[in-house]
């Protein structure tokens, strides 16, 4: 596990590395991946970084949340949504 995520606002979260060296190294690699990817519509945005932590865009709704909402209304995801999700996974 590379770190723990903390809510800081409606728009952002902070991910801090655990105290062990492995966790710090994993978070450093994660930060490098965000830097290399740049802005991409299928990933959260890296808003900033400091030693042993990154500031990330906060997702407004997780897929799990969206599916629970649909279930509560006794609905199923639209075929177009399922296809879009499958394509996003394949990217």
N, C-alpha and C positions, 0 to 999 in steps of 0.2 A: 504494500500500500504506500503510495507516494505522499500522502498527506491527508489532512482533515480540511473540510470545506466549511466556511463560516459565512453567514449572511451579513452583508454590510449595508445593502440598500436594495431597492426594487430592481435596480439595473446591474448590480455587481455582487460578486462573492469573492472572498479571499481563500485561497488554498495554501495552507502552511505545511511545510515538511514536518514530519515527526522528528524527534530529537536524534534518531540514529543516522549514521552515515549513509546507509543504503537508501533510506527514504529521501534524504537530501539529494543524493545522486539521481534518483528516479525523478524527482521534481525538476531538477536541472535539465534532464533529458526531455521531459515534457515541455518545458519552456522553449528548448531548442526546436522541438517539433512545431510548436505554435509559431515561432519565428520563421521557420522554413515554409510552413503552409501559407502564412499571410492570412488575409481575410478570405474566408470561404463561406458560402451560404449554408453549408452543412455542418459547420463546427462553431463552437462558441468563440467569441473574439477574446484575444489576449489584450487586456486593457493596460497592463503594466506588470512590472516585476521588480522585486527587491530581494535581498539575500534571504533565502529559505522560504520565499512565498511568491505567489503569482496572484494577480487580480484579474478575474475573468468575468465576461459578460454573464449575467444570470439568465437562464432560460425562463421564459414566461410560463410555458406549459410543457411538461414532459409528455412523452408519448403515453406513458402509463396514466397520467392525469386525463388526457384526451380520451383514452379508451374507457376509463371509469365513467366519465361523463356520458359517453355513448351508451354504455351498459345501463346506467341509471335511467336513460330515456328509452331503453329496450330497442336500441338501434345498432346497426352494424356500420363499420367504416365503409365509405363509398369506394367503389372499385378504383376510381382515379387516385384516391388517397393511398390505398394499398399498393398500387403500382408505383406511386411516387416514393413511398417508404422503401419499397424493395430496391428501386434504383439508387436511392440515397445510401442504402446499406452496401450496395455493390460498388459504389465509388470508393 
